[in-house]
Amino acid sequence: RLDRYLLREVTVTFVAVTGVLLIVLLSNQFARVLGQAAASGFPASIVLTLIGLTTLQQLTVLVPIGLFLGIVLALGRLYHESEMTAMTACGVGPLRIYRPIVLLAVVVAALLAVLSYRVVPAAWIKSNDLRLEATRAAQFGALAATQQQVGGDPAEQTEEGAPDSPPRAARGPENEDRRAQL
């Protein structure tokens, strides 16, 4: 019973602290990714995906801090309310008190190892691919809009961007295949 009580106290505090830190991180990430999206012209659906992927990457730093603060705050509360003194007076030793906390720390460390070595690298690759894809889409979208405004085939444009009025040299059927490849 004592183990469950201590584990619950530390876990609830750990989750609360990590949640608050995550909200602060998400607001920062949201502002940064939204700024990138505005500058690069990313679609709205990619913005939320990028926020989620970058949050996964930051959890490897955030969770240990949350665990540390959760343990310190929970034990501090137990000492402040003299519960630790009462446990010691009843003959409960430090090993019995810290056993559930160490168990929680080992489980969190194992989950962080999986997160760090499996999930975060995949999330990093996926976020970079999404950024690259969104940047290309924004650039080619601007290119397509420019082509529609100017008019004509890009292979038939001069350096100034206006359609050629006189035909270029060597515009025979033998060069149609070459222009189609461009």
N, C-alpha and C positions, 0 to 999 in steps of 0.2 A: 504493500500500500504506500509506503513512504517513497519507494522508487517511482511509482506512478505519479504521486503528488509532485515530486521534484521535477520529473520529466515534463509534466503538464505545465508547471510554472515556467520553466525555462523555454519550452517549445512555444507557448503562447506569446511570451515576450519576444522571442526570436522572430516569430512570424510577423508580429506587429511592427517591430523595428525594421525588418527587411521590407515590409510593405510600404512603410513611410519613405524609406530610402529609395525604393523602386518608383514611387510616385514622383519624387524629386528628380530622379534620373530620367523618367519618361518625359517630364516637362522639358528638361534640357534637350533630350534627344528629339522631341517633337519640334522644338524651335530650330535645332540645327538641320534636321532633315527637311523641314519645311522651307528653310532658307536655300538649301541645295536644290530642292524641287522648283522653287520659284526662279532661281537663277538658270537652271537647266531645262525647265519646262517639262518636268516629270508629270505623268498622269497621277490622279489622286489615289488610285488603287495601289500603285507602287509605293507611295509615301507610307501607307499603313504597313505594308509588308516590310519595308526597310526599317521602320521603327521597331517592329517585332524582332527582326533579325539582329539589329544592333543591340537591342535589349538583352537578347540571349548572350551576346558577346560580353556584355558588361556584368552579367550575373556572376561570373567567375571572380570578380572583385567584390561585388556587392554582398554576396551571401556570407563569406567569411567575416566581413565587418559586422553584418547583422547578427551572426551567431555570437561573436565576441561581445557585442553590446547587449544582446539578449541575455547571455550568461551573467554578465556583470550587473545588469539591472535587476534580474531575478534574484540573484544571491544577495545583492544590496538590499532589496526589499525584505527578503527573509531575515537578514541580520537586523535591519531597522525595526522590524516588528517582533524581534526577539524569538523568532521561530527557530533559528539556528542554535540559540542558547538553550532553548527547551529541548531540542533534539540531542544536543551534547549532554544535557543533564539527565536525559533518559538512557544514556549509554550508547547512543548512535555515534559511530566513529566517522572520521573524514572519508574513509574509503567507501563506506555505505552511502554517504551523501553525494560524493562525486561520481559514483558508478553510473547512474543514469545520464549524467551530463556528458561523461566520456562516451557512452553509448550513442547519444545523439550526435556528438562531434564526429564519431567514426562513420556513422551513416551519412551525415552531411558531406564529409570528406570523400566518401565513395561516390556519392552523387556528383560532387564537383569534379572528380576525376573523369567520370563518364562525360560530363558536360564539357570539360576542357579538352579532352582528347578525341571526342567523337562529334559532339553536337556543334561546338563553336567553330571548328574548321569548316564544317559543311555550311554553317550559317554565313561564315565570312565569304566563302566562295559564291554562295547563292546571292548575297547582297552585292558583291562586286559585279556578278553577271547581270543582276537587275539594273544596277546603276549604268553599266555599259550599254545594255539594251535600251534603257530609257533615254540615255544621251544620244544614241544613234537614232532612235525614233524621233526625238526632238529635232535633231539636225536634218534628217531626211524629210521630216514633215515641213521644215522651213524651206528646204530645197524644192520640194514639190509645190509649195505655195508660190515660190519665186517663179518656177516654170509656168505655172498657170497664169500668173500676172503678166509675164513677159510674152508667153505664148511660143509655141513651136517645140521642136525636138532639140534637146541639149546638144546633139551632134551637129545641128545646123546653126548654132549660135556663134556669134563673133565674140571677140574679147569684151566688147562693151555690153553684151547681153542681148542685143537686138537680132532678130532673124536676118540671115543673109539674103539680100535681094538678088545679087548675081550668083549664079551657081559657082561653087568652088571647082577648082581644077580636078580632074579625074573623078567625076561623079557618075561614072557609068555603072552598069549592072554588076561589074566585077567588084565594086567597092560597097555594094548594098549589104553583102554578108559581113563585111568588116564593121559597118555602122551598126548593124543589128547586134553584133557582139558587144559593142560598147554599151 
